[in-house]
């Protein structure tokens, strides 16, 4: 089976206005694989065509490496694995060594406290809670106390099977981030995500040494050297690389490195349902997988669109967990007419 064509589609979701790019890879055996990534330019598509056309989908890892650093690499990696799974009549997680689990725990952003009940009703049991700096507070102790009290209130108002992850959004000054990491310890967050705007590893090392609150890092990374630095310096407890930036097999390589440091992986994901499907197959294959971030789907229009796009309720949850598809490839039935109608 040879690759014959690549087509790209830029989508903006109804309701959420979330933006991402889809990639369709066609073959000479009338099979098509689909991938997803952050938005990429026409030049990226031209480069991917020069690399992939005429090649076999089973060379997914080699072809992805040739596009390393380009946004389209993640989409091509996912689409080729989808094709290879269809050709092999096996789900992607079987191609990656078989399942290490049969359900995948989910984490979703909690945009506002009042959204919690709607997300609980959808089956979510773990929430990523953004931390913002109040404009009216200048005292650091008051700021830290106020944020800690917010998390205490969330914990008191939730069942025992509900967890929270504070998200510093890489915006907090290093001193406040360090104090907050310590103040959050009694409330037992799963970890502290992107605690500070400081890019200096020494700052992160100081925060890690002064608190037992785990740190989650890696959302923005497109390459591996910083990952190795994080792990070697002991500043990353939860590796948060993005499925939309890297794809499946590059994330697997990073997870293998993290496993040697006894570090868990909780991939970052803010895109569409094809990336969700890819993330679930990845999660099923990783021994050190912890939890999978997925977008908050608060609009009925958005949820219906995503279901229609992939041919079913892929993102339905039961008590905080996704089930796995045993269908070949990613297990999706892409509504291509919908994609073409909404593509920008």
C-alpha positions as CSV (number, residue, x, y, z in Angstrom):
1,X,0.0,0.0,0.0
2,X,1.4,3.4,-1.1
3,X,0.4,6.9,-0.1
4,X,-1.0,8.8,-3.1
5,X,-2.4,12.1,-1.7
6,X,-2.5,14.4,1.3
7,X,-5.2,17.0,1.9
8,X,-5.5,19.5,4.8
9,X,-8.6,21.1,6.3
10,X,-8.6,24.0,8.8
11,X,-11.7,23.8,11.1
12,X,-13.3,26.1,13.5
13,X,-15.6,24.3,15.9
14,X,-19.2,25.5,16.2
15,X,-19.9,26.9,19.7
16,X,-16.4,26.8,21.1
17,X,-14.6,28.4,18.2
18,X,-11.7,26.0,18.8
19,X,-9.3,25.9,15.8
20,X,-7.3,22.9,14.6
21,X,-6.2,21.4,11.3
22,X,-7.1,17.9,10.0
23,X,-5.0,15.9,7.5
24,X,-6.4,13.2,5.2
25,X,-3.9,10.7,3.8
26,X,-5.1,8.6,0.9
27,X,-3.6,5.4,-0.6
28,X,-3.7,3.3,-3.7
29,X,-5.9,0.8,-2.0
30,X,-8.8,3.3,-1.4
31,X,-8.1,3.6,2.3
32,X,-7.8,6.9,4.1
33,X,-6.2,7.8,7.4
34,X,-6.9,11.0,9.3
35,X,-4.7,13.0,11.6
36,X,-4.9,16.2,13.6
37,X,-2.6,18.9,14.7
38,X,-2.3,22.6,15.7
39,X,-3.0,24.9,12.7
40,X,-0.3,24.6,10.0
41,X,0.5,26.6,6.9
42,X,0.3,25.5,3.2
43,X,4.1,25.3,3.2
44,X,3.9,22.5,5.8
45,X,1.4,20.6,3.6
46,X,3.8,20.9,0.6
47,X,6.7,19.6,2.7
48,X,4.6,16.7,4.0
49,X,3.6,15.7,0.5
50,X,7.2,15.7,-0.7
51,X,8.1,13.4,2.2
52,X,5.1,11.0,2.3
53,X,3.7,10.5,-1.2
54,X,4.9,7.2,-2.7
55,X,5.8,5.8,0.8
56,X,4.2,3.0,2.8
57,X,2.1,4.0,5.9
58,X,4.1,1.4,8.0
59,X,7.0,3.9,7.8
60,X,5.1,6.3,10.0
61,X,8.0,6.8,12.5
62,X,10.7,7.5,9.9
63,X,8.4,9.9,7.9
64,X,7.5,11.7,11.1
65,X,11.1,12.2,12.1
66,X,11.8,13.8,8.7
67,X,9.2,16.5,9.6
68,X,10.3,17.0,13.2
69,X,9.6,20.5,14.4
70,X,7.0,21.2,11.8
71,X,3.4,21.5,13.0
72,X,2.1,19.0,10.4
73,X,4.3,16.2,11.8
74,X,1.8,15.3,14.5
75,X,-1.1,15.0,12.0
76,X,0.9,12.9,9.6
77,X,2.0,10.6,12.4
78,X,-1.5,10.0,13.6
79,X,-2.9,9.6,10.1
80,X,-0.3,7.0,9.1
81,X,-0.9,5.0,12.2
82,X,-4.6,5.1,11.5
83,X,-3.9,3.7,8.0
84,X,-1.4,1.1,9.2
85,X,-4.0,-0.1,11.7
86,X,-6.7,-0.3,9.0
87,X,-4.3,-2.3,6.8
88,X,-3.4,-4.6,9.7
89,X,-7.1,-4.8,10.9
90,X,-5.9,-3.9,14.4
91,X,-6.5,-0.9,16.7
92,X,-3.5,1.4,16.9
93,X,-2.8,0.5,20.5
94,X,-2.2,-3.1,19.4
95,X,0.4,-1.9,16.9
96,X,2.1,-0.1,19.7
97,X,2.5,-3.3,21.8
98,X,-0.9,-4.0,23.2
99,X,-3.0,-2.4,26.0
100,X,-1.6,-1.6,29.4
101,X,-5.1,-0.7,30.5
102,X,-8.7,-1.0,29.3
103,X,-10.0,2.4,30.2
104,X,-8.4,5.9,30.3
105,X,-8.8,8.5,33.0
106,X,-9.9,12.0,31.8
107,X,-8.9,15.5,33.0
108,X,-10.8,18.6,31.7
109,X,-10.4,22.3,32.2
110,X,-12.9,24.0,34.6
111,X,-13.3,27.4,33.0
112,X,-15.6,28.7,35.8
113,X,-16.7,27.2,39.2
114,X,-20.3,27.3,38.0
115,X,-19.4,24.9,35.1
116,X,-18.5,22.1,37.5
117,X,-22.0,20.6,37.7
118,X,-22.4,20.4,33.9
119,X,-19.1,18.7,33.6
120,X,-19.8,16.3,36.4
121,X,-23.0,15.4,34.7
122,X,-21.0,14.6,31.5
123,X,-18.9,12.1,33.6
124,X,-15.8,14.2,34.4
125,X,-14.2,13.6,37.8
126,X,-10.9,15.5,37.4
127,X,-10.5,19.2,36.7
128,X,-7.8,21.6,35.6
129,X,-8.5,24.8,37.4
130,X,-6.9,28.1,36.1
131,X,-5.2,30.3,38.6
132,X,-5.4,34.0,37.9
133,X,-3.8,37.0,39.7
134,X,-6.5,39.2,41.3
135,X,-6.0,42.8,40.2
136,X,-6.9,44.3,43.6
137,X,-4.4,42.3,45.8
138,X,-0.8,43.4,46.1
139,X,0.1,41.5,49.3
140,X,1.8,38.1,48.5
141,X,0.5,36.4,51.6
142,X,-3.1,37.6,50.9
143,X,-2.8,36.4,47.3
144,X,-1.5,33.0,48.2
145,X,-4.1,32.6,51.0
146,X,-7.0,33.6,48.6
147,X,-6.0,31.1,46.0
148,X,-5.5,28.3,48.5
149,X,-8.9,29.1,50.0
150,X,-10.5,28.8,46.6
151,X,-9.1,25.3,46.3
152,X,-10.1,24.4,49.8
153,X,-13.7,25.4,48.9
154,X,-13.5,23.3,45.7
155,X,-12.4,20.3,47.7
156,X,-15.1,20.8,50.4
157,X,-17.8,21.1,47.8
158,X,-16.8,17.9,45.9
159,X,-17.2,14.2,46.3
160,X,-14.2,12.1,47.4
161,X,-13.7,10.7,43.8
162,X,-13.2,14.2,42.3
163,X,-9.7,15.6,41.8
164,X,-8.2,19.0,40.9
165,X,-5.1,20.3,39.2
166,X,-4.2,24.0,39.7
167,X,-3.0,25.6,36.5
168,X,-0.6,28.5,36.8
169,X,-0.9,29.0,33.0
170,X,2.8,30.0,33.1
171,X,1.8,33.4,34.4
172,X,2.7,33.4,38.1
173,X,5.8,35.2,39.3
174,X,8.3,32.7,40.7
175,X,8.0,33.8,44.4
176,X,4.2,33.5,44.3
177,X,4.4,30.2,42.5
178,X,6.8,28.8,45.1
179,X,4.6,29.9,48.0
180,X,1.4,28.6,46.4
181,X,3.0,25.2,45.8
182,X,3.5,24.9,49.5
183,X,0.0,26.3,50.4
184,X,-1.7,23.8,48.1
185,X,-0.1,20.8,49.8
186,X,-3.0,20.3,52.4
187,X,-5.5,20.2,49.6
188,X,-3.7,17.3,47.7
189,X,-3.9,18.5,44.1
190,X,-2.9,15.9,41.5
191,X,-0.1,18.2,40.6
192,X,0.6,22.0,40.0
193,X,0.5,22.7,36.2
194,X,2.8,25.3,34.6
195,X,3.5,27.0,37.9
196,X,5.5,30.0,36.8
197,X,6.3,32.3,33.9
198,X,10.0,31.9,34.6
199,X,11.8,29.8,32.0
200,X,14.8,29.2,34.2
201,X,15.2,25.6,35.3
202,X,16.8,26.8,38.5
203,X,13.6,28.6,39.5
204,X,11.6,25.4,38.9
205,X,14.1,23.4,40.8
206,X,13.7,25.7,43.8
207,X,9.9,25.4,43.7
208,X,10.2,21.6,43.4
209,X,12.6,21.4,46.4
210,X,10.5,23.6,48.7
211,X,7.2,21.7,48.3
212,X,5.9,18.1,48.0
213,X,3.3,19.3,45.4
214,X,4.1,17.6,42.1
215,X,4.9,19.9,39.1
216,X,3.5,19.4,35.6
217,X,5.6,20.8,32.7
218,X,6.1,20.4,28.9
219,X,3.0,21.8,27.1
220,X,4.9,24.0,24.8
221,X,7.8,21.7,23.8
222,X,8.3,20.6,20.2
223,X,11.6,18.7,20.8
224,X,13.2,16.3,23.4
225,X,16.3,18.0,24.9
226,X,14.3,20.2,27.4
227,X,12.4,17.0,28.5
228,X,15.7,15.3,29.4
229,X,16.8,18.5,31.3
230,X,13.5,18.5,33.3
231,X,13.9,14.9,34.2
232,X,17.6,14.9,35.0
233,X,17.2,18.0,37.2
234,X,14.2,16.5,39.0
235,X,11.9,19.4,38.3
236,X,9.1,17.5,36.5
237,X,6.8,15.0,38.2
238,X,4.2,14.9,35.4
239,X,5.2,15.2,31.8
240,X,2.7,17.3,29.9
241,X,3.7,17.1,26.2
242,X,1.0,17.9,23.7
243,X,-0.5,15.2,21.4
244,X,-1.5,18.1,19.0
245,X,2.2,19.2,18.7
246,X,4.0,15.8,18.6
247,X,1.7,13.0,17.6
248,X,1.7,9.4,18.9
249,X,5.2,7.9,18.4
250,X,7.2,11.0,19.5
251,X,5.2,11.1,22.7
252,X,5.9,7.4,23.2
253,X,9.6,8.0,23.0
254,X,9.4,10.8,25.5
255,X,7.3,8.6,27.8
256,X,10.0,5.9,27.6
257,X,12.6,8.4,28.7
258,X,10.3,9.6,31.5
259,X,9.7,6.0,32.7
260,X,13.4,5.6,33.5
261,X,13.0,8.6,35.9
262,X,9.8,7.1,37.4
263,X,7.9,10.1,35.9
264,X,4.3,9.8,34.8
265,X,2.9,11.3,31.6
266,X,-0.4,13.2,31.3
267,X,-0.6,14.5,27.7
268,X,-1.9,18.0,26.9
269,X,-4.7,18.2,24.4
270,X,-6.9,21.2,23.4
271,X,-8.0,20.2,19.9
272,X,-10.6,18.1,18.2
273,X,-11.9,14.5,18.5
274,X,-9.4,12.9,16.2
275,X,-6.6,14.0,18.6
276,X,-8.7,12.6,21.4
277,X,-8.9,9.2,19.6
278,X,-5.1,9.3,19.1
279,X,-4.5,10.2,22.7
280,X,-6.6,7.3,23.9
281,X,-4.7,4.8,21.8
282,X,-1.4,6.3,23.1
283,X,-2.6,6.1,26.7
284,X,-3.6,2.5,26.3
285,X,0.0,1.6,25.3
286,X,1.9,3.5,28.0
287,X,3.0,1.8,31.3
288,X,3.6,5.2,32.9
289,X,0.4,6.9,31.7
290,X,-1.5,8.9,34.4
291,X,-4.4,10.9,33.0
292,X,-5.4,12.4,29.6
293,X,-6.4,16.1,29.3
294,X,-9.4,16.7,27.0
295,X,-11.1,20.0,26.1
296,X,-14.1,21.1,28.2
297,X,-17.2,20.5,26.0
298,X,-19.7,22.9,27.5
299,X,-21.8,23.7,24.4
300,X,-24.3,21.2,23.1
301,X,-23.5,22.4,19.5
302,X,-19.8,21.6,20.0
303,X,-20.5,18.1,21.4
304,X,-22.8,17.3,18.6
305,X,-20.3,18.5,16.0
306,X,-17.5,16.4,17.4
307,X,-19.8,13.3,17.6
308,X,-20.9,13.8,14.0
309,X,-17.3,14.4,12.8
310,X,-16.0,11.0,14.0
311,X,-19.2,8.9,13.6
312,X,-20.2,8.5,17.3
313,X,-19.8,9.5,20.9
314,X,-16.1,8.9,21.1
315,X,-15.7,11.4,24.1
316,X,-18.5,9.9,26.3
317,X,-17.3,9.3,29.8
318,X,-18.3,7.0,32.6
319,X,-17.2,8.0,36.1
320,X,-14.2,9.9,34.8
321,X,-13.0,7.3,32.3
322,X,-13.0,6.7,28.6
323,X,-13.5,3.3,27.1
324,X,-11.2,2.0,24.3
325,X,-12.3,1.2,20.8
326,X,-11.3,-2.2,19.4
327,X,-11.9,-1.2,15.8
328,X,-9.0,-1.1,13.3
329,X,-6.8,2.0,13.2
330,X,-8.2,4.9,15.3
331,X,-11.6,3.3,15.1
332,X,-13.3,6.4,13.6
333,X,-15.8,6.9,10.7
334,X,-14.9,10.4,9.6
335,X,-17.8,12.4,8.1
336,X,-15.8,13.8,5.2
337,X,-18.7,15.8,3.8
338,X,-19.0,17.6,7.1
339,X,-15.2,18.3,7.1
340,X,-15.4,19.8,3.6
341,X,-18.4,21.9,4.3
342,X,-16.9,23.5,7.4
343,X,-13.3,23.8,6.3
344,X,-12.0,27.3,6.1
